[in-house]
């Protein structure tokens, strides 16, 4: 436990040595969505490989760097690329940056992902505000010694996603004339896409979308007392009865096409959010 706190503090101190203002909002940008970070004003860019104890992103579409600066008048720290359990990292490594964000002073985590849509009312290219999640990854990032400096041994998850932020995101989308969905994100470990039977099961137990990220980071953010907003970009329809072959290149391509409305929504939320 002391060793993990030491590692968190080493990463925190390195990042703080590179910036002059403390960010308040953390952004985790998923597959194909990293361009958002390029809109940050007066950016300080820190590559993951230079930060003590940070993993390195290995997935196509993930640049692998922090971008810290101002966006829509808010001080932000964006992760341009995240870490995944399927890459071979432990859950502790996957979520390490979230603890570092909290140690730096970040109060809100805005987490995004590209995912498959299981709700038949959804369409590829839709944006979905996450209202809740199902952890079907077979593990949990809080397994092991607790870090009482951040939160309790048994943290509450009854409101993992902040209701005030959900309402704000919905209002911003409506004001912008954007079609928006709301629903439950089901997380699986990956890296393979699901079989038809697996998708039918996940939909039956309440999942509206399915992906391979987000939930571990949200669990740690809530453990540490950070407020969370999650937004998914639905890149394909993953309906068991109608499943077609899928590649990562297709996911990134749809994310590329849908970036403008995603960026518009996130910028609108940042502009209006009050912490």
Order of alpha helices (4+ residues) and beta strands (2+ residues): alpha-beta-beta-beta-beta-alpha-beta-beta-alpha-beta-alpha-beta-alpha-beta-alpha
